[in-house]
Amino acid sequence: MATTETLSRRSAGNAGGEASTPPPAPTRRKRRRPSTGQLAAWGFLAPLIVYLLVFYAYPLYRNIELSLHDYTVRSFVQGGAAFVGFDNYVSVFTDPTFGPALLHTALFTVISIIFQFSIGMGLAVFFHQHFKLSATLRALFLVPWLLPLIVSASTWAWMLNSESGIVNSVIEGLGGQQVNWLTSPQWALTSVIIANIWIGIPFNLVILYSGLQNIPNDLYEAAALDGANGWQKFWRITFPLLRPVSAITILLGLIYTLKVFDIIWIMTRGGPADSSTTLATWSYQMAFGTALPDFSPAAAVGNVLIIIALIFGFLYIAAQRRQEKNS
């Protein structure tokens, strides 16, 4: 009986005290383990991240830090450079060399890209006809791109030499007058632009030719049936469909041309009288071309070049997004 009463009391207590019953313990969510595919993806991505951090992010950070301090040869080795903020940028922007160097950089870049792209486009369309020996001739056009830049620049310096250059020999043979290509302030910048155009044409040829391979031949056949000539086919079919490839070709050419140093330095060293000095050669000259190097202003000039390249990169991305929305 006692047992029955005890059980009845317990059941009654449980029935009347449901509110005092402790809530069940929350179940712990099991952490999702990354799948094999995710681990493999991160494994392939890790070397790229390490490469970008070591060879891009860290040098960029060091260059920015270098431009914000007053580094000398001693402080560059031993440390302890004084923090000067943006004083190096102010000294660069107010330097009399900055304006001409910026103008020369703009002229060198714009003129080079216009001629490189135009000639590369014409050659790409020409070789797209697939005539006999087209592959062999196209391969020969790649030679300037494959040669080391020091070889190409030295060759052009010899060809444009005022006294013994082959270019002046041809001009004088045709009855013209000798031109001081590398020693005249009027012709020095033109000389390095000509050499840079010659070196950059193969790059444009290769990229644009690969883009032409993706245009269906059916479009050209349909245009021919409608009576379109070669010029109309180019402007109505080839050029519009090559617009994405053309945009990335121009962007890469612009970024490369902005930082061209070796061609100009080997041919003219930025002279005479700074007539062919660009921001790249000016930065090198301040850092390594004087007895008392100015590392910090040179780094500031380098950062200016990086900012210019980033601006054009963002403009390209914005244009691509706008084109995707419109399409």
QUISUL-V687676 format. One record per pair of residues at least 4 apart in sequence whose ideal C-beta (glycine too) atoms are under 6 Angstrom apart, sorted by the first residue. I is the first residue (numbers start at 1). J is the second residue. If there is no record, write none. Layout:
i	j
I	J
I	J
//
This chain:
i	j
13	17
34	38
34	39
51	55
52	56
53	57
54	58
63	299
63	302
66	71
66	296
66	299
67	88
67	296
67	299
67	300
67	303
69	81
69	83
70	81
70	82
70	84
70	296
71	75
71	76
71	81
71	295
71	296
74	78
75	80
75	81
76	295
88	296
88	297
88	300
89	300
91	297
92	98
92	297
92	300
92	301
93	98
97	101
101	277
101	278
101	279
101	282
104	108
104	189
104	278
105	278
105	279
106	110
107	111
108	193
108	278
109	257
109	258
111	193
112	116
112	193
112	196
112	197
112	257
113	117
113	253
113	254
115	119
115	197
116	120
116	197
116	200
116	201
116	204
117	204
119	201
120	201
120	204
120	205
120	208
121	208
123	205
124	205
124	208
124	209
124	212
127	134
127	138
128	212
130	134
133	137
141	202
141	205
142	146
142	202
144	198
144	199
144	202
145	202
145	203
147	151
147	152
149	153
149	262
152	199
153	263
153	266
153	267
156	160
156	195
157	267
159	165
159	166
159	167
160	165
160	167
160	181
160	182
160	191
161	165
162	180
162	183
168	178
171	176
180	184
181	187
181	191
182	191
182	268
183	272
185	272
185	273
185	275
187	191
188	268
188	275
188	276
189	276
192	263
192	264
192	267
192	276
195	263
196	263
204	208
204	249
205	209
207	249
211	242
211	245
215	241
219	237
220	233
223	228
223	233
228	232
228	233
232	236
233	237
234	238
234	239
235	239
238	242
242	246
251	316
253	257
254	312
255	309
258	305
258	309
259	280
261	265
261	280
261	281
261	284
262	266
264	276
264	281
265	269
265	281
268	276
270	276
270	277
270	281
277	281
277	282
279	301
279	305
282	301
283	298
283	301
283	302
284	288
285	289
286	294
286	297
286	298
287	293
287	295
287	298
294	298
//
